[in-house]
Amino acid sequence: MYYVLLSGGSGKRLWPLSNDARPKQYLKLVNREINSMEHCSMLQRVWEQLENAGIDKNTIITAGEEQTELIRSQIKNARIAVEPMRRDTFGAVILSCAYLSGHGGASEDDYVTIMPVDPYTEGAYFETVKQLEAVMNASDAEVGLMGAAPSYPATKYGYILPGEKKENYFEVKGFSEKPTEEKAEQLFEQGAFWNCGVFCVKIGEMLKRAKAYGVPTDYEGICQNYERLPKISFDYEVLEKAGKLAMVKFQGYWKDLGTWDAMAEQMSTDSIGNVVLHESCKDTQVINELNVPVVAMGVRDLVVVAAQDGILVTGKGHAAELKEVTKGLVSRPMFEERRWGTLETLDDTETDGICTLTRKIKIYDGMTSSYHYHEKRDEIWTVLNGSGELILEGNKILLTPGKAICIRKNQRHAVKAFQDFEYIEIHVGTVVGNDDINRITFDWDAIELSHIL
């Protein structure tokens, strides 16, 4: 059996740390399963659990192109099925099946289990996931599901309504969306299960659905015709129309860390970053990514988050409202993580049609940027610390602290860090930032060959 981690969401419910460039599943705030005092991202934690379950080699991650560098910075050998655009979960499942069939060694008769990338759970969860193949064979179901035995009548999860119990699975008689408190109590008493968002299907059956929409069934063909697939969820397009469903039961710890109050409960410390949390504070967590201190005194039941994109102060009872409150906030992400390092926006200004953007770039020891050029801006670099090498139009330039370089429009360039390397980068032109990058290659050997030639 094969496995897919769906990682397409932006996770803006954890603003101001999460944004389009750094969704919630990549924030290094949760605790590793093997070491509760060490922070990692949701993706990294789940991937370690997949390794422990012995299924990581058969797992791919499906995400948008804007997330690929971030994924590779956290999971070095990840195989990624890249979505050319967002088409909701039905399209993502079709694309994933095509990738596995064409590039992952899977056949159309193999099963694939689709999982969210961000559950906060334990190793037994993935041992239960492995049972879905046997459930599919025993039940002859169109789709296999996994339901978590609820520990309380939650209103923030959907529910699976079980039917007849078989030897190693339940038949499924229906679903309930996120319920009211009264309805949640009823579902809890009736023995309904939390819907984990995990489903198992046969690869060939999903590819037939692509063909029904006039879309090729190979990965490259689907990428080129992706917009022809309906923008609809897998639940609406497949689950609600399925004639037979089966569910395996997960008995263990499972939680969705979708709000700041839920995230705060899993933190091994009440403060991260430059924080002074006075002893008079009760049930309060403070996270600070800024270079200035944050001091909290005499407050209770708060989550405080200070980041380049904004500052959040919220009572835990209101954390679930954050996505709605911030939906009108539109701005350039001020902090981004990449495969090679990080970038922090210090200033973003436009005057009379001329834009300037100032960023602080950090490239990790031994890492390299792509070989690329910009059509609509010049760049001025000033090295702060560390050392590296710039290849500019085939010429090698040693970069050391205090060195300043001007890179003109259309000049091809790439940089490699000899040690952790930081510099200030100023863009000047009509288009700045990530909207004016024309990449040639990430292969440093090929880049160095341009120097020889």
C-alpha positions as CSV (number, residue, x, y, z in Angstrom):
1,M,0.0,0.0,0.0
2,Y,1.0,3.6,-0.6
3,Y,0.5,6.7,1.4
4,V,0.0,10.4,0.7
5,L,0.3,13.4,3.0
6,L,-1.9,16.2,1.8
7,S,-0.1,19.5,2.6
8,G,-1.9,22.1,0.5
9,G,-3.5,24.3,3.1
10,S,-2.2,27.7,4.2
11,G,-3.2,27.2,7.9
12,K,-4.0,30.9,8.5
13,R,-5.7,30.0,11.8
14,L,-2.2,30.3,13.4
15,W,-1.6,33.9,12.2
16,P,0.8,35.7,12.5
17,L,3.3,32.9,12.4
18,S,1.5,31.0,9.6
19,N,1.0,32.6,6.1
20,D,1.0,31.5,2.5
21,A,4.8,31.1,2.5
22,R,4.9,29.2,5.8
23,P,1.7,27.3,6.6
24,K,1.0,26.0,10.0
25,Q,2.3,22.4,9.3
26,Y,5.8,23.9,9.0
27,L,5.9,25.9,12.2
28,K,8.4,24.4,14.7
29,L,6.3,24.6,17.8
30,V,5.2,21.0,18.6
31,N,7.1,18.5,20.6
32,R,8.9,15.5,19.1
33,E,7.3,12.2,20.1
34,I,10.6,10.8,21.2
35,N,11.8,13.9,23.0
36,S,9.0,16.1,24.4
37,M,11.4,19.0,25.1
38,E,12.6,19.4,21.5
39,H,10.5,21.4,19.1
40,C,9.8,20.4,15.5
41,S,7.1,21.1,12.9
42,M,3.9,19.0,12.5
43,L,5.3,17.7,9.2
44,Q,8.6,16.6,10.8
45,R,6.8,14.9,13.7
46,V,4.5,13.0,11.4
47,W,7.4,12.0,9.1
48,E,9.3,10.5,12.1
49,Q,6.2,8.6,13.0
50,L,5.9,7.3,9.5
51,E,9.6,6.2,9.7
52,N,8.9,4.4,12.9
53,A,6.0,2.6,11.3
54,G,8.2,1.6,8.4
55,I,6.0,3.2,5.7
56,D,7.9,6.4,4.9
57,K,9.5,4.8,1.8
58,N,6.0,4.4,0.3
59,T,4.9,7.9,1.2
60,I,4.7,11.0,-0.9
61,I,3.8,14.6,0.0
62,T,1.3,16.5,-2.2
63,A,1.6,20.3,-2.0
64,G,1.8,23.5,-4.1
65,E,5.0,24.6,-5.7
66,E,5.4,27.4,-3.2
67,Q,5.8,24.9,-0.4
68,T,8.3,22.5,-2.1
69,E,11.5,24.3,-0.9
70,L,10.1,24.4,2.7
71,I,9.3,20.7,2.6
72,R,12.8,19.8,1.4
73,S,14.3,22.0,4.1
74,Q,12.5,19.9,6.7
75,I,12.4,16.4,5.1
76,K,15.5,16.0,3.0
77,N,14.5,13.0,0.9
78,A,10.8,13.7,0.5
79,R,9.1,12.9,-2.8
80,I,6.7,15.6,-3.7
81,A,3.7,15.6,-6.1
82,V,3.5,19.3,-7.0
83,E,0.0,20.8,-7.6
84,P,0.2,23.4,-10.4
85,M,-2.7,25.2,-8.7
86,R,-5.2,24.7,-5.8
87,R,-8.2,22.5,-6.8
88,D,-9.3,21.3,-3.4
89,T,-8.8,17.7,-2.1
90,F,-10.5,15.8,-5.0
91,G,-8.0,17.1,-7.5
92,A,-5.1,16.6,-5.0
93,V,-6.1,12.9,-4.7
94,I,-6.2,12.4,-8.5
95,L,-2.8,14.1,-8.9
96,S,-1.3,12.0,-6.1
97,C,-2.5,8.7,-7.6
98,A,-1.1,9.7,-11.0
99,Y,2.3,10.5,-9.4
100,L,2.4,7.2,-7.6
101,S,1.4,5.3,-10.8
102,G,3.9,7.1,-13.0
103,H,6.8,7.9,-10.7
104,G,6.2,6.0,-7.4
105,G,6.3,2.4,-8.6
106,A,2.6,1.7,-7.9
107,S,0.2,-0.2,-10.0
108,E,-3.5,0.7,-10.6
109,D,-4.5,-2.2,-8.5
110,D,-2.6,-0.9,-5.4
111,Y,-4.3,0.9,-2.6
112,V,-3.4,4.4,-1.4
113,T,-4.2,5.9,1.9
114,I,-4.6,9.7,1.9
115,M,-3.8,11.5,5.2
116,P,-3.7,15.0,6.5
117,V,-0.2,16.3,7.2
118,D,-0.9,17.8,10.6
119,P,-2.5,15.4,13.1
120,Y,-1.0,15.5,16.6
121,T,-1.2,11.9,17.5
122,E,0.9,8.8,18.6
123,G,2.6,6.0,16.8
124,A,-0.3,3.7,17.2
125,Y,-2.3,5.9,14.8
126,F,0.0,4.9,11.9
127,E,-0.2,1.2,12.9
128,T,-3.9,1.5,12.6
129,V,-3.6,3.2,9.2
130,K,-1.7,0.2,7.9
131,Q,-4.8,-2.0,8.6
132,L,-6.8,-0.2,5.9
133,E,-5.5,-2.4,3.1
134,A,-6.8,-5.5,4.8
135,V,-10.1,-3.7,5.5
136,M,-10.5,-2.8,1.9
137,N,-9.9,-6.4,0.8
138,A,-12.2,-7.9,3.4
139,S,-15.1,-5.4,2.9
140,D,-15.0,-4.8,-0.9
141,A,-15.7,-1.1,0.0
142,E,-15.2,1.8,-2.4
143,V,-13.5,3.9,0.3
144,G,-11.9,2.9,3.6
145,L,-11.9,5.4,6.5
146,M,-10.4,5.7,9.9
147,G,-12.3,7.0,12.9
148,A,-10.9,7.9,16.3
149,A,-12.8,6.8,19.4
150,P,-13.8,10.2,21.0
151,S,-12.6,11.0,24.5
152,Y,-15.3,13.8,24.9
153,P,-18.2,15.2,22.9
154,A,-16.2,17.6,20.7
155,T,-17.9,20.3,18.5
156,K,-14.9,21.0,16.4
157,Y,-14.7,17.6,14.6
158,G,-16.9,15.9,12.1
159,Y,-18.2,12.4,13.0
160,I,-18.5,9.0,11.3
161,L,-21.7,7.1,12.1
162,P,-20.8,3.4,12.3
163,G,-23.1,0.7,11.1
164,E,-22.7,-3.0,11.6
165,K,-19.5,-4.2,13.2
166,K,-17.5,-6.8,11.3
167,E,-14.5,-8.7,12.4
168,N,-11.9,-6.0,11.9
169,Y,-13.9,-3.0,10.7
170,F,-17.3,-1.2,10.9
171,E,-19.6,-0.6,8.0
172,V,-20.4,3.1,7.7
173,K,-24.0,4.4,7.6
174,G,-23.4,8.2,7.5
175,F,-21.6,11.3,8.6
176,S,-22.2,14.3,10.7
177,E,-20.6,17.7,10.2
178,K,-19.2,19.7,13.1
179,P,-22.2,19.5,15.5
180,T,-23.7,21.8,18.2
181,E,-23.0,21.0,21.8
182,E,-26.3,19.2,22.1
183,K,-25.8,17.1,18.9
184,A,-22.2,16.3,20.0
185,E,-23.5,14.8,23.3
186,Q,-25.9,12.7,21.3
187,L,-23.2,11.5,18.9
188,F,-20.9,10.7,21.8
189,E,-23.6,8.6,23.5
190,Q,-24.5,6.8,20.3
191,G,-20.8,5.7,19.8
192,A,-20.0,7.8,16.8
193,F,-16.3,8.3,15.9
194,W,-14.3,11.5,15.2
195,N,-13.5,11.7,11.5
196,C,-9.7,11.7,11.2
197,G,-9.8,12.8,7.5
198,V,-8.0,9.6,6.5
199,F,-9.3,7.6,3.5
200,C,-8.1,4.7,1.4
201,V,-8.9,4.1,-2.2
202,K,-7.7,2.0,-5.2
203,I,-5.3,4.0,-7.4
204,G,-6.9,2.8,-10.6
205,E,-10.4,3.8,-9.5
206,M,-9.3,7.3,-8.9
207,L,-7.6,7.5,-12.3
208,K,-10.8,6.4,-14.0
209,R,-12.4,9.5,-12.4
210,A,-9.8,11.7,-14.1
211,K,-10.6,10.1,-17.4
212,A,-14.3,10.8,-16.9
213,Y,-13.5,14.5,-16.8
214,G,-11.5,14.2,-20.1
215,V,-8.2,14.5,-18.3
216,P,-5.2,12.3,-19.1
217,T,-4.3,9.8,-16.4
218,D,-0.5,10.4,-16.4
219,Y,1.0,12.8,-13.9
220,E,2.4,15.2,-16.5
221,G,-0.9,15.2,-18.4
222,I,-2.9,15.9,-15.3
223,C,-0.6,18.8,-14.3
224,Q,-1.2,20.3,-17.8
225,N,-5.0,19.9,-17.6
226,Y,-5.4,20.4,-13.8
227,E,-7.9,23.2,-14.2
228,R,-10.3,20.8,-15.9
229,L,-10.8,18.9,-12.7
230,P,-13.7,20.2,-10.6
231,K,-12.6,22.4,-7.6
232,I,-14.4,20.3,-5.0
233,S,-13.5,18.3,-1.9
234,F,-13.0,14.5,-2.0
235,D,-15.8,14.2,0.6
236,Y,-18.4,15.8,-1.7
237,E,-17.2,14.3,-5.0
238,V,-16.5,10.7,-3.8
239,L,-17.6,9.9,-0.2
240,E,-21.2,11.2,-0.4
241,K,-21.7,9.3,-3.7
242,A,-20.0,6.0,-2.6
243,G,-22.3,3.0,-2.3
244,K,-20.2,1.1,0.3
245,L,-17.8,2.5,2.9
246,A,-15.8,0.7,5.7
247,M,-14.1,2.2,8.8
248,V,-11.3,1.0,11.0
249,K,-11.3,2.2,14.6
250,F,-8.3,4.1,16.1
251,Q,-8.2,3.9,19.9
252,G,-5.6,6.4,21.1
253,Y,-4.6,10.0,21.3
254,W,-5.5,12.2,18.4
255,K,-5.9,16.0,18.1
256,D,-6.2,18.7,15.4
257,L,-3.9,21.6,16.3
258,G,-5.8,24.1,14.3
259,T,-6.1,27.0,16.8
260,W,-3.7,28.7,19.1
261,D,-5.4,27.4,22.3
262,A,-5.0,23.8,21.0
263,M,-1.4,24.5,20.0
264,A,-0.6,26.1,23.4
265,E,-1.8,22.9,25.2
266,Q,1.0,20.9,23.4
267,M,3.9,23.3,24.0
268,S,6.5,21.9,26.4
269,T,7.2,25.5,27.6
270,D,5.1,28.5,28.2
271,S,7.4,30.8,26.3
272,I,9.5,30.7,23.1
273,G,11.9,33.4,22.1
274,N,12.9,36.6,23.8
275,V,10.2,36.5,26.5
276,V,9.9,37.6,30.1
277,L,6.8,35.7,31.5
278,H,6.2,37.0,35.1
279,E,5.2,34.5,37.7
280,S,1.9,36.4,38.1
281,C,0.7,35.1,34.7
282,K,-1.6,32.1,34.7
283,D,-2.3,29.7,31.8
284,T,-0.6,32.0,29.4
285,Q,1.8,31.2,26.5
286,V,4.0,33.7,24.7
287,I,5.8,33.1,21.4
288,N,8.2,35.8,20.1
289,E,10.1,35.7,16.8
290,L,11.1,39.4,16.9
291,N,14.4,40.8,18.1
292,V,12.8,42.9,20.8
293,P,11.7,41.5,24.2
294,V,8.1,40.7,25.1
295,V,7.1,41.1,28.7
296,A,3.9,39.7,30.1
297,M,2.6,40.4,33.7
298,G,-0.5,39.6,35.6
299,V,-2.5,38.1,32.7
300,R,-4.3,34.7,32.4
301,D,-5.7,32.5,29.7
302,L,-3.9,34.3,26.9
303,V,-1.9,33.4,23.9
304,V,0.5,36.2,22.7
305,V,2.4,35.8,19.4
306,A,4.8,38.4,18.1
307,A,6.2,37.9,14.6
308,Q,7.2,39.8,11.5
309,D,3.7,39.5,10.0
310,G,1.9,41.0,13.1
311,I,1.2,40.7,16.8
312,L,-1.6,38.6,18.2
313,V,-3.1,38.9,21.7
314,T,-6.1,36.6,22.2
315,G,-8.0,35.0,25.0
316,K,-8.0,31.3,24.5
317,G,-11.7,31.2,24.3
318,H,-11.6,33.4,21.2
319,A,-8.7,31.7,19.3
320,A,-11.1,29.8,17.0
321,E,-12.3,33.2,15.6
322,L,-8.9,34.2,14.3
323,K,-9.3,33.1,10.7
324,E,-12.5,35.1,10.3
325,V,-11.0,38.2,12.0
326,T,-7.9,38.3,9.9
327,K,-9.3,37.4,6.5
328,G,-9.1,41.0,5.4
329,L,-5.4,41.3,6.2
330,V,-3.4,41.1,2.9
331,S,0.3,41.7,3.0
332,R,3.6,40.2,1.8
333,P,4.9,37.4,4.0
334,M,7.6,39.0,6.1
335,F,9.4,35.8,7.1
336,E,10.0,32.8,4.9
337,E,11.8,29.5,5.2
338,R,13.5,27.9,2.2
339,R,15.4,24.8,1.4
340,W,18.6,26.7,1.7
341,G,17.9,29.1,4.6
342,T,15.6,31.9,5.6
343,L,14.7,35.4,4.5
344,E,13.2,38.3,6.5
345,T,11.7,41.3,5.0
346,L,12.8,44.5,6.7
347,D,11.2,47.2,4.5
348,D,8.8,47.2,1.5
349,T,8.2,50.6,-0.1
350,E,6.7,51.9,-3.4
351,T,7.2,55.6,-4.6
352,D,6.2,56.9,-8.0
353,G,6.1,53.4,-9.5
354,I,9.5,52.4,-8.2
355,C,9.6,49.6,-5.6
356,T,12.3,49.0,-3.0
357,L,12.4,45.8,-0.9
358,T,15.0,45.2,1.8
359,R,15.5,41.7,3.1
360,K,17.9,39.9,5.4
361,I,19.0,36.6,3.9
362,K,20.6,33.7,5.7
363,I,22.0,30.7,3.8
364,Y,23.0,27.7,5.8
365,D,26.4,26.2,5.7
366,G,27.0,24.4,2.4
367,M,23.7,25.3,0.9
368,T,23.1,27.0,-2.5
369,S,20.5,29.2,-4.1
370,S,19.3,28.5,-7.6
371,Y,21.0,30.0,-10.7
372,H,18.5,32.7,-11.7
373,Y,18.0,36.2,-13.0
374,H,15.5,39.1,-12.6
375,E,14.0,41.0,-15.5
376,K,12.5,44.0,-13.7
377,R,14.9,44.9,-10.8
378,D,18.4,45.5,-9.8
379,E,19.8,44.1,-6.5
380,I,22.4,45.4,-4.1
381,W,24.0,43.0,-1.6
382,T,26.0,43.8,1.5
383,V,27.5,40.8,3.4
384,L,27.0,40.9,7.1
385,N,28.8,37.7,8.3
386,G,30.0,34.3,7.2
387,S,31.5,33.6,3.9
388,G,30.4,32.4,0.5
389,E,30.8,32.5,-3.2
390,L,28.8,34.3,-5.9
391,I,28.7,33.2,-9.5
392,L,27.7,36.2,-11.5
393,E,27.4,35.7,-15.3
394,G,30.0,32.9,-15.0
395,N,32.4,34.9,-12.8
396,K,33.3,33.7,-9.3
397,I,33.3,36.4,-6.6
398,L,34.3,35.6,-3.0
399,L,31.9,37.1,-0.4
400,T,33.2,38.1,3.0
401,P,31.8,40.6,5.7
402,G,31.6,44.1,4.3
403,K,31.6,43.1,0.7
404,A,29.0,45.0,-1.5
405,I,27.8,43.7,-4.9
406,C,25.4,45.2,-7.4
407,I,23.5,42.7,-9.6
408,R,21.8,44.3,-12.6
409,K,18.6,43.2,-14.4
410,N,19.0,39.9,-16.4
411,Q,22.4,39.1,-14.9
412,R,22.4,35.4,-14.1
413,H,23.6,34.6,-10.6
414,A,23.7,32.1,-7.7
415,V,25.3,31.9,-4.3
416,K,26.8,29.2,-2.1
417,A,27.6,29.4,1.6
418,F,30.9,28.2,2.8
419,Q,29.6,28.7,6.4
420,D,26.4,30.1,7.7
421,F,26.2,33.2,5.6
422,E,24.1,36.4,6.1
423,Y,23.6,39.4,3.8
424,I,21.3,42.4,3.3
425,E,19.6,42.3,-0.1
426,I,18.0,45.5,-1.5
427,H,15.7,45.3,-4.6
428,V,15.1,48.3,-6.8
429,G,12.7,48.1,-9.7
430,T,9.2,47.9,-11.0
431,V,8.7,44.4,-9.6
432,V,10.4,43.1,-6.5
433,G,10.3,40.0,-4.3
434,N,9.3,36.5,-5.4
435,D,7.3,37.8,-8.4
436,D,10.4,38.4,-10.5
437,I,12.5,35.2,-10.3
438,N,13.5,33.3,-13.4
439,R,15.2,30.1,-12.3
440,I,17.6,28.2,-14.6
441,T,18.8,25.3,-12.4
442,F,19.5,24.3,-8.8
443,D,22.3,22.0,-9.8
444,W,25.5,23.6,-8.5
445,D,27.7,21.4,-10.7
446,A,25.9,22.9,-13.7
447,I,26.2,26.4,-12.3
448,E,30.0,26.0,-11.8
449,L,30.2,24.7,-15.3
450,S,28.9,28.0,-16.5
451,H,31.9,29.6,-14.8
452,I,34.3,27.3,-16.7
453,L,32.5,27.9,-20.0
